[in-house]
Amino acid sequence: MGNKSNNTLVIVESPAKAKTISKFLGKGYKVEATMGHVIDLPKSKLGINIDKGFEPRYITIRGKGKVLKKLRKEVKKSKDVLLATDPDREGEAISWHLTRALKIDEDKPRIEFNEITKSAIKNALKNRRPIDKNLVNSQQARRLLDRLVGYKLSPLLWKKVRRGLSAGRVQTVAVKLLCNREKEIESFEPEEYWTISASFNKKDKDFIADLYRISGKKFKINNEKEAKQILEDLNKSKFVVSDIKEKTRKRNPNPPFTTSTLQQRASSILGFSAKKTMYLAQQLYEGIDMGSEGTTGLISYIRTDSTRISREAQKQALDYIKEAFGDKYIPDKVKVYKAKEGSQDAHEAIRPTSVDRTPGKVKKYLNKDQYRLYKLIWERFVASQMSPAQYKQVKVLIKAGDKYIFRAKGSRIIFPGFLRVNTSSQKKDIILPPVKKSERLDVKEIKPEQHFTQPPPRYTEATLVKTLEEEGIGRPSTYAPIISTIISRGYVERQGKQLKPTELGFIVTDLLSKYFPDVTDIEFTAHMEERLDKIEDGKDEWRNVLEDFYSNFSRRLKEASEEMEEVKLEDEVTDEVCEKCGRNMVIKYGRYGKFLACSGYPECKNTKPYVIKTGVKCPQCKEGELVQRKSRKGRTFYGCSSYPDCKFVVWNKPVKEKCPECGGLMVEKNSKKQGRYYLCINKECGYKKEV
């Protein structure tokens, strides 16, 4: 024991987190990173002894032997060892595996913190605890359930549909949601209806009122004939103000972000995928180099379903609001947001670690996307603690003849409240001109409009995450991997922001729904999540959960192996020719998505990356074609197929139509204010065309 140092070894998952923590711990501590999980089930086999109570066979993950060897050396040299992995099921499981692999006493090696700040870490050191076996068992049960479903169903799909397919316990339900929505869209029959509006002018200001009631009742105009009949009546009628209603309305701020609401908002406001949002949030949580301040964690823990915040964070926010905006922006009662039913509420909401680090102060230390996400989180948190916004709402009812009532609505902000900070939630004022009761109005135009009912929209990442959360499918840490998996496996494809199931997605979903109704059932999957939560709370036993699931699953697996029909799904043949044998290449699906393989396999085993072509010639070299690519951070861009000989790139999708002004390349752009348009990339030209 003479070789032990006075250092306490602290083990975390990532080097970034290690760097941030080291700054706060100082001398006497050494921080090492595991680079994620180091122990797991083997990839090449099931790794579960079903006959011995679902006993897992854990092994060192390939490539992690060196990490463990280094950690063992550090453990021998240290006087004490602390495990500071993330404060969730996965983090607890990593710590548990480390205690066994490194022979660390399980008594009190564990420290946890919700944010990587000096005070949080100092407080964690004073509150060491044992490994939470309930958390570990809950993670283990989920891991084994997913392994049983994946490793038992996937070979069945290889045999019956196509090699290389996979099935997952939660991803299967997500694909089914998308397939069900697509079926609703396909079977939807639009219904015709009409609306009628009237425009008026008062004091040189135009305003519009919509037909609101007929004979005091709600109504539906079904066709043009009915609309024309009403129009004839209205053309003979006088328009008189019958009532004016004014109200002051309050609009309360939204609670601070959970994992789900952050992913939804980042998708709708910033256009980020769930995967990108979590990747950036992880960086902000683990620490950013802040110059003289050193590496600093900017936000609290990012995997949470809670809207709760600590008293300290709340006080800091209120102090900031008072100083920045004044007493009027402090709410009458301190804001307390209730947890949703079924949420674990284990951690705080996602918030800045210091509200004084305003987006403006940290901007120079962040890249563009880190800054945009941090600003979103900071603004949402500060706004959540502010006074409500107040609106003056005006409704003007206008009578036309004896039967018809039109309604015009206006509103304006009379006190901005939380909208001083959360400007992205602000709605444009609609100001109506002053009118008086019984005043006669001169109508400028009466306009009938034909409409058709619309089918339900396809899911986007934001709406799919919202639905998964509402239905109790998966948990905060699983939403982003679920979406990434179903896209990379070819079950779903992106069309703009929308998610559309592929033919393969329909085939696999229909087969699994028929032979494994439990696996694809939303309620059953949600109930399984509840049981996993009960294991975490110590109210259920992990082996019982697996036994209850597997007894029925194994029976259905046997039936499906015998009865499931084979579906011949042909590979999609492309125009790409194999340079080795001259045969056409076909599209295949691998673990990381699409790739091209020679149709002559197994005689020819040539493969190459799958690229999405635009059909647009490269404007620089005039020979290559612009194709879709991905940056290291997952951002889509378009580059020349002749790379690296030609390094031309654009970030927006190129279009075949050439600029009519200069003949240059045009790209497609989209914005909330301007809508969809084409723009010439030649800055000296700048031609723009609405589409």
N, C-alpha and C positions, 0 to 999 in steps of 0.2 A: 504493500500500500504506500510505500515511500515515494512512488512516482506521481502521486496525486498532486495537483496544483491547487491553488486557492480559488480557482475559477469555478463559477456555476455555469454549466452548459444549458443553454436555452435552445430548444429545437422548434423550428417553424416550417411551413411548407415552401415558401418562395424566397429567393435571394433579395427581392425588393422589400419584402416584409422584414427580412433579417436585417437589412441595412437601416431601415427606419427604427426598429426596436433597439438596435445597438446604440444609436444616438442617445436614447433615453436611459438605458441601463448603465452605460459608462464602464468604468474599471471594475474588475471582479466578475464580469460576465463575458461569456463567449457565445455568439449566436450562430447556429448552423441551420441550413435548409435541406429538406428532404426532396425537394422538387416534386411535390405531390405525394400520392400513395407510393409506398415502397413494397407493400405486401398485397397480394390479391389472388383470386382464383386463377388457375392456369388458362391460357388462351386456347390451347390445343385440345382440351377435353372438358367434360362437364365440371369436374372438380367437386362434386357433391356425392357423398355416400348416402343415397336415399334410404337404404335398408338399416343404416345405423343412425336413425333420427336426424337425417339431413345434415350429417357432419360435413362441414366444408374442409377442403384440402387447400390450405393457403400456401403459396410459394412466393419467393422473392421475384418481383417483376423484372423481366429481362432488361438489363442495363442499369439496374439499381443496386447491384452487388457492390460496386465501388463506393456508392453513397453509404450503404450500411457498414462497410469496412471502415470508412473514415469516421463514421459516427461511433462505432465501437471503440476506436482508439481514443476519441475525445471523451467518451464516457469513463474510460479507465483513468484518464488524466484529471477528471473533474471531481470536485468535492461533492457536488450535488447536480442533479439533472431536473430541468423543468420542461414540460411539454406545452407549447403555446400555439398549437394548431387552431384552426378556425373554430368559433363557438357554435358548431352545428353537428349533425349526425356524422357527416363525412370527416370533419375534423376530429371528432371523438374516436372514430374508428381508426384513423391514422395514428393517434396517440396510443390507442390500445395495442395495435400491431407493433408499435415501437417498444412498448414495455416488454413485450414477449421476445422480439428480435434482439433487443439490446440488454435484456435481463435487468430492467429497471423496476424497482419496487413500485407496486401499484397503489401504495398507501395514499400519498398526497403529491404526485408529481405534476398535477395538472393546474395550469393557470389559464384564465380566459378573460378576454376584454372585448367590448363592443366597438371600440375605436382605438386606433393606434396613436394615442397621445400619452404624454408623460404622466398625467394624473391617473389615467385609466390603467396604465401598466404598473405604476407604483401601488395602486389599490389592488390589482390582481396578485401582486407578490405577497400581499398581506392575507390573501384569501385562497391559499392553495387548497386543492381538494383531490379526492380520489378520482380514478377513471369512473365515469358514469356508465355502468354496465347496461342500463336500460337504453341509453342513447346508442350504445354500440350494438345491442341486440336488434334495435329498430333498423339501423343501417344494414346490419347483416341480413335481416329478414328480407329487406327490399332487394339487396344484392342477389340473394339466393333465388328469390321469386323471379326476378328479371332473367337470371341465368337459366332457370328451369324452362321458362317460356321460350326464351331466345334459342337455347341449344336443343330443345326438343321440337319446336315448330319449324325452325329454319331448314333442317334436313328434309322435313316433309315437303316444304315448298320447293326445295331443289328437285325432289323426285317428281312432284306432280306438276310444277309450273316451269321453273327455270333455275339453273344453278346460279349461286351467288346471291339469292334473295335472303332477306332476314325478316324476322317478326319480333316485335317487342311488346311487352305487357302494356305499356302506356302509349307507345307510338301507334299501336294498332287502333286504339280508341280515337286518337287524334285524327288519323286518316279516315276513320269511319265518319267522324263529324263532318269532314270536308266532302266525303262522298255523298252523305245524306243531303247536304246543302246543294251540291251539284245536281242531284236528282230532283230536288225541289225546283231549282231554276229551270231544268229541262222540261218538267211537267207543268210549269206555270203557264196559265192562259191569261193574257192581259185583258182587262175590262176597260171599256171606254168610259170616260166621264168628262164633264165640262165645268169650267169655272167662269165666273163673270166678274169683272172689275170695272170700276168707274174712276176716271181721273178728273180732278177739280183744280181750279186755280184761285188762290186767295192771296191778295197783296203780292202778286208776282211770284208766288211760290206754288209749285205743283205738288199735289199729294194724291195718293191712291187709296181707295176704299174697296174692299171685297164684299161681294154679296154674302151675307151672313145668315139671314133667316128669311123664310117665305111663310107668310101667315103665322108667324111666331114660332115656327118649328125648323129643326134641322132638315136638310134636303139633300137630294142627289140628282144632278142633271145627267141623264144617261146618254143622250145623243144630240146631234146637231138640231134636229127638229124641235126638241124641247127647249134648247138654248135659244133658237130663233123666236119661239113663242114668247119666252120671257123678255127677249130683247124688244119685241114689238110693244109689250106692255110698258117697258121702261122708257121707251122713246116718247111715250105719251105722258109720262109722269113728271111731277115736280119733285125736286130733291131738297129736303128740309132737315136741318139738324134736330134730331129728336131727343138726344141725351148726350151729356159729356160727363165722363167718369175719370176722376183723377185719384191716384193712389201713390203712396210712397212705399216702395218695395225694398227689402233688404236681400242682398245676395252674399251668402257666407262663403269663406274660402274653403278649398278642398283640404283634406288632411295631408300631412307629409307623405312622401312616397313609400310604398312597399315595393318589393321586387317586381310584382306584377304590374302595378300602376306606373312604375318607372319605365318598364319595357313598353307599355302601351303608349305613354306620352312621348317617349323618345322616338317611337315609330311614327306617330302622327305628326309631331312637330318638327323633328329633326330628320326623319326618314331613315333612322337606324334600324337594322335588324336586331332581334332579341340577342343574338350571339354577340354582335358588335357592342351593344349597350352593356352587356355583362363584362366583356373584355375591357372596355374603357373604365367601367365602374370599379373593377378589380384593381386597376392601376391607381385610381384615385384613393381607394381604400388602403392599399399597401404602402403607398408613399410616393411622393413626387419631390425631386430635387428643387428646393426653394432658395437656392443661392446661399446667402449667409445664414439663413435659418436651418439649412441642412435638409435631409430627406424627411418629409412630413406627410402623414396620412391626412387627407383632406376631407374624407367622408366616413361615416360610421359603417358598420358591417352591412353588406349589400344583399344578403339572402335572408329575407324577413317577410312575414305576412302581418306584421304589427304596425299600427299607426301611433303607438305610444312613444313618448319621448321623456327623457329624464328631467327632473326638476331643475337641475343645473343648466341643461341646454335651453329649457324654456325661459329661465330667468335671464340668461345671456341674450336670448332673442328679444325679450321684452325691453331690456335695457337698450339694446341697439335700436329698436323701433322708436322708443321714446326720444332718444338722442337725435336720430336721423329725421324723424317725421313729426314728433310732438305727441302730446297726451291724447289728442283726438284719435290717434291711430292705435291706441291700446284698447282692447275690448273691455266691456263692462265686467265680464267674467272670464277667467283664465280658460283658454280653449283646452278641452279634454275630448279626445276622439275615441269612441268606443271601438273595440276590436270586433271584426266581423265574426259571426257565428261560425265555429269550426276552425278558426285560426289558432295556431299554436301560441302566438304572442310571446315567444321566447326571447325576442330581441326588440330593440327599439326600431322605430321607423328609420329610413335612410335620411340622413341629415348631414350638414357640414360639421366637422369637428370643432370649428370655431366660426361663429357667425361674423366675426370681425374680419375674416378672410373673404372679403367681398370678391365677386367675379373680377372686378376691375383690378384689384390688388394682385390676384394670382395669375392673371391672363398671360403675363410675359413668361411664366414658367411652364405653361401648358401648350400642347399642340392644339390645333383648331378644334378637333373633335372632343378632346378632353375638356377644353374650355366650354364648349357648348353644352356638354352634359353636366359639368359642374354648375354652370349658370342655371340650368333647369332645376337642379336639386336645391341649390341655395335659395333661389327665388320661391320655390314651392314651400320650403320649410319656413322662411321668414313670413311669407304671406299667410301661412296656416295659423300664425299667432297674432294676426292683425284684426282690426275691426272689420265688420261687413261693409261692403260697398252699398250705397243707397241710390236708388233710381226713382225718378219721378215718371210714373207711367200714366199715359193719357189714352183713353178710348173714346172715340167720337162715333156715335150711332147716327146714321143718316137714313131717314125714311123716304122711300120712293113710292108714291101712291099709297094705297091702303094695305098692300100685301108685302112689300119688299123692304128689308132693312140691310143697309150696307154698314161695314165697320172699318174704321181707320185706326191704326195703333201707332203711338209714338212713345219714345222713352229717351231720357237723358240722365246722365250721371249727375247727382247733386253732391255726392261725397264719394271719392274714389276708394277709400278704405284700402283693403289689401291689393286693389288693382294698381296702386302706386308702385308696387313691386312686381306683381304678377301680370305684366301688361299683355302677355300672350292670351290671357283669358278675357280681355276687354272686348266688349261689343260696341259697334259703331252707334252713335246717337242717331235717333230718328226724330226729327223735330217737326211737329205739325204746326201749321199757322194758327193763330188765335181765331176761334169761331165762337159764336154765341148760340145758345139754345133757341130754337124756332127760326133761326136764320136760314134763308133760302140760298142754296148754292147753285151756281151755273156749272153744269156738267160739260166738260171738254170732249170726252170720248167714253163710250161704253164698249168694253172689249170682251167678247166671249173667247175662250181658249179651250181647245181640245187637249185632253191628256189621256194617258193609259196607265193603269196600275203597273208598278214595276215588280219584278221578281225579287226575292230576298237577295241581298248582295253576297258575293263570294267573301269568304273570310280573308282578312289580312292577318299579318302576324299579330297586330295589336288586338283585333277582335277574337282571334283564336286563343291568345293568352287569356283574355278576359273570360271567354267561355270555359276554358279549362279550369280556371280558378273558381268560377261560379258553380261548376259542376263537381268540384272537389277532385279533379283529375290531376295527379302529379302534385308537386310542391314547388315553392319558389325557385329552388336550385335546378329543377328539371325542365322548366318551360323552354329555355333556349336550346338545350341539347335535343329535346323532342323535335323541335322544328327543323334544326340542322339535319337530324337523322332522316326524317321522312323526305326531305328534299334530296339529300345526297344518295339515298337508296332508290330514287326514281319513282317513288309513290306519289309525289307531289311536285309541281313545278311552279315557279313564280311567273306571273304575267303582270308586269308592273309591280304594284304593291299587293296584288291579289294572289291567293294560293289556290291552284286548281289541281284536283287529283288527275293522275294520268290513267291510261287504260290499265296499266299494271296495278295501280292503286285500287281500281275498281275490282279487278279480278281477285286479288289477294284478299281484299276486304269481304267480298261476297263469299269466298270459300271459307274464310275463318268464321264469318258470322253464321254460316250454316253448320259447321262442325264443332266450333268452339264458341257458342253463344255467350258464355261467361266472360271469356277473354275480351270480347268486343263490346260487352254491355257496359254502358256508362255508369249505371247505378252500382253494379257489381264492383267495378274498378274503384269508384268513389268509396264504397264500403271497405275495400281492401286498404285504401289510404287511412281510413279511420282506425282500422285494426293496427296498422303500423304506428299510428299516433298513440294508441293504447299501450303498445309495447314500450314506447318511450316513456309513458307515464307509469309504467310498472303494473298495468291493469290487464295485460295479456301476455302469453308466453309465446316466444317466437317459433318454437317447434310446432305448437298447436296450429298457428296460423298457416305454416307451410303444409302441415298434414291435411288440414281442412281443404286447402286449395288443391293439393296434388292428387288426393284420392279421386276426385271427379275428373280432373285434368288428364290423368294417366288413362282413365277409362275411355275418354273421348279421343285421346291420341291413338289408342289401339283401333277404335272404330274408324277413325279418319284414314289411318294407314291402309285399311282394307277397302273402305268404301269411297273415298274421295276420288273423283274422276280426274284424269290427267288433262291439263289445259295446255295445248300447244301454242305457246306465245313465241312467235318468230322474232328474231333479232331484226331491228330496223337497219336496212341496207342503205349506205350512203354513196355519194358520188366519189368519195375519196378512194383512190387506188393504192393498194399496198405496193410500196416501192421494192419489196423483196420478191414477190411472186406474181404481181400484176392483177390479183383478184381484188374485188371490192371489199372495203372495210365495213364493219357493222358496229352499231352502238352497243356497248356493254355497260353494265352497272357494277361498280366496285364499292369498296368501303367508303371511298372518298368521292363518290359520284360517277358521272359518265366518263367513259374512255372509249377509244376506237381499237378494235381488234380485227385481225384478218379473218375473213370468212372461211379461209382454208384451214383453220385450226382443227386438229392438232398438228397437221403436216407443217403449217407455217404459224409460228407463235409471235409474229410481229404485233406490237401494240404501239399506240401513240396517244397523246392527250387529245381530248375532245374539245374543239373550239367552236364557238358560235360565230358564224360568218355574217357580215352585214351586207355583202354584195356591193360595197363601196370601194373603189380603187383608192390606194394611198395617194394623197395629193403631193407627197414629197418625192417618192421614188418612181411613181407612176406605174409600178409593176406589181407590188404586193397588194393584198386586200386587207382592209381594216377588219380585225376580229376582236371579239370580246375577251378580255382577260381580267384577272384578279390581282390586286396588289397584295403585298405581304399582310396588310392589315384587313384584307377582305373587301376592299373597295373596288367596284367595277370600273374599268377603263377600257379604251379601245386603242389598239396598237397595230402596227403593220405586221403582216404575216411573214415578212422578210427579216424580222428581227433575228440576230443583232446587226445585220448589214444596214437595215434602216430602223431608226429609233423614234420614228414619228408616233406620238400619242395624243389623244384627246380624252377628256373626262366624260363628255356627254355623247350620247348615241348619235353617230353620223347618219345622215339620210342621203338617199340616192339623188334627190333633186339638187341641182347646182344653183348657186346664188345667181339670180337674174341680173344683178348689178355688175358683179366682178367675175362671175364664173367660178368662184371659190367653193370650198367645202362648207356645207351647212350642217348644224347639229340640232338635235331635238332638246328643248328645254321645257320645264314645267314649273310654274310657281302659283301660289294661291292668288296673288294679286293679278297676274297677267295671264294665267291659264297656260295652255299648251301652245308652244310656238317654235318656229325654226329660226335659227340665228346664224348668220355668216361668221366664221371664226376669224376672218380678216378684220382686225381692229380698225383699220383705216376705212373699211366699208361699213360694217355694222348693220347690214340689211336684216330686217326682222319681218317675219310673216306669221300671222295667226293661223292656226290649224284646228 
